Amino acid sequence: MTQIAPRPGILDIELYQGGAAHLAGVSNVLKLSSNENPLGPNPRAIEAIKETAAHSHRYPSSDHAALRSAIGEVTGLDPDRIICGAGSDEIITFLCQAYAGPGDEVVYTEHGFAMYRICALAAGATPIEVPERDRVTDVDAILAGCTERTKLVFIANPNNPTGTMIGEAEVARLADGLPPQALLVLDGAYAEFVDGFDAGAAIINARDNVVMTRTFSKLYGLAGLRVGWGYGPAHVIDVLNRVRGPFNVSVAALAAAEVSIRDTEYAESSRLKNAKWRSWLSGALAELGVPSDTSCTNFILVRFADQNEAEACDSHLQSQGLIVRKVAGYGLPKALRITVGDETACRRIVAAVAEFKGKST
């Protein structure tokens, strides 16, 4: 009999389920389940990707210097304190791999991104879930959940799947209240959707126990290329680079990301269009009796009377070729997460929900 077995904790990981993209027997399907940019990538990024094709036999840069420099120029951050990864998920993996292990604890909030728990268990650490307050990160609950074994604390700000966020003063209070061995990780996957928000850069620059992760998957429309980055104290970035594979980001991803970060005009246009239709969508659904918290992202989390109504609405949307995200696995069984699409997508959603509710639009 085989005695081959994975490390303790691995089999406790539930397989991550991405947003559905297809509906059997349904045509004209519209995917609004993964918070992708409905406008797609910057056309200049597409050209940059095409130009890399002839060089596919060459390894990519191992230090990502050009992309780190571009990020630094646009954001004002020190390129030497930036690390690039295959999406921000990989940076999260590096953090758990480098700082958490058996006997350590990783703290995150009850409606936090699923990868925090997955990466903690993969590293052999113990995931610790703490409550939120009305779907908003609760700093006091996080601090109460920390112990002498806490090594990492993850918060997404703005958060996924709730869309809510906390202010700079609260983030600073959290950072200053952590035990001395703990590192605060600010997941900024949706930071670009908040006008004028630095995702915590000022807090990081003033401390040595805070790091942030960022991605090109959302606002920049490069989810399929898997490219993200992180920024933090020099001592943290040095550690993460020691566990990072030398060629972890592809040539195409590096080229497209560099073009995308430099084209601030196109990015701002995408942000403004998202803000416009997010406001319209949330308002129109609220008028139909389907409320949502104020969202700071490119999605809204709509709430129903109970789980049965949420699931029935989801089934109705699917019958209309509309795929949104059920979030019972995030502790929100009465809710659905809906990506903000373009005008046509938003109007289709509202019309379908109105039909479900038996109301006119």
C-alpha angles and dihedrals in degrees: 000000000000118000094193110129136158123248116280111278098029095097089050088068113102112215111259112248114211123206113287117252105184138050119201112242095002123114130199090036117186116202114214098153106094106047093245122163107260090206092061126218125328109279088232089056090053090054090048090053091051091051091056094057094085090055097051091115090065125082115244123249110289094209099041087219097158094051094043089051092050092049089049093050094050099041101031091237125139107261090210088065095051125095126189127214145171091277123323086281089075092052088052089051091051091051093053092042092051103037109025133057144135110339093019128107131222116201126206137153126268095253095037127130112291093232092072091067094038094052093044092054092044089056092049094250128131116253114222118198119201128190127261125216113242090333093310126113110265111211094192091053091051093050090048089052094055122098138170086279096057111115103161135028117192126197127166110216107214090026130229124246097011099051091216128123143189127231131256094260092056093047090050091049089052093049092048093047098052121109112263096255095052128098120208115220118200109201104208100179089133099031094110091066091065111082112239094357117145092197090235100309094136091051091050093049091055096049143042098218103064131081132170135211124210137182143206090209099089120036093017095049097228100123092128093057096053105222129151140145144212136213129199149119115329092246091057096046090049090055094047092050089056092062096036117104111244096238101032097135120057126236091246093050093049092049095046093046093051092052091045097051092048095050096076093163093061092044092051091049090054091048093052093048090050091050092050096051094037089059092046094046096048092046095048092048092047089056087056091054096261107118131190136187117256104281125217093186142060094277140052129221107221120198131214135193093262144340093274092058092046092052092044091052090048090053091050092050090051090052086058092050094257118134117196129161126268109211105191086119088063092054093263106108094156093057143073125204114222123192114225105245131181122292094278092050094048093049091049090053094050093046091050094047090048089053090049090051092045092241135125125239 
